[in-house]
């Protein structure tokens, strides 16, 4: 039996994580985000700090591709990704859920489950204001953070999927939160994902 898995990719400052949590609550299904790296760490014995360090971060440094595990072996960033992918596949097999980020849309494309892929974005000015308010930082600091994090997410996505992170063709629904608020976005996703489930 196939499960309904709603994956959410999001630009920084657009409110994608908030929407994912609200969606999980409204549909009464599990929500997965950073807790995926905790699960992957506990399964593999690779220190959590390494999963956190390389989570959606493709910045290259000398000798950075190999990192030590607790067993004094070395693993690559690709190995870390594969371990997270295994956790994501197991989560999908367990039942309906919401998964934010981590290329879950790509990882689950041939899983046999109903994977409803959503991309959340917003106008730049709204993203900047959201980050300024959330982190209590200046406009310049918010702009710098948004640029850096979105670049990291785009690099991470294309590295692991060979697809453009922001391309609409990779998703079943794209929502501009400058037009629709979180509650409206959740209602849209719920309505469309249920239609998708029955297709």
C-alpha positions, 0 to 999 in steps of 0.5 A: 500500500502506498503512503502519501508523502508531502515533501516541502522544499523552501527558499530561506525566509519563505515560511516553508518550515512553519507551513510543514509543521502546520500541515503535519498538525492539521493532517495529524501525520508525522513531521520530519526535518532536522530530526532526520539527521538525529535518526541517521546519526544514531543508526550509523554511529557517525557523530551528529555534529558531522551530519549537522555540519554538512546538512544541506551545505556543499561548501568545499574545503581541503580534506573536507570530503572525508570526515571521521566517524566514531569508529575512527573510519572516514566517510564521505559527504556522499555517504552521509547523504546515502545514510540520510536517504535510507532513513527517509525511505524508511520514514516513507514506508512507515506511513503518511508524513511531511518531510522538509528539505533533504532532497526527499522529493528526489530520493522518494521518486521511485519509492512506490509511494504517492509523493506530493512535491511542494516548493515554497517561496516568497518575494525577496522583500518579504523574505528579508523582513521575515529573517530580520524579525526572526533573527533580530538582525539588520537588513544587510545581515538578513540579505547576506544570510538569505543569499548564502543559505539559498545558494547552499540549498541550490548547490546541495540539490543540484549536486545530489539530483542533477536538477535545478532546485527552484525549477517548477518542473521538479514540483507538483505545486509551487506556492508564493507565501507573499500571496498566500499566508501559512494557513491558506498555503496549508489548505491548498496543499491539503486539498491538492494532495488529497486529489493527488492521492486518488489519482 
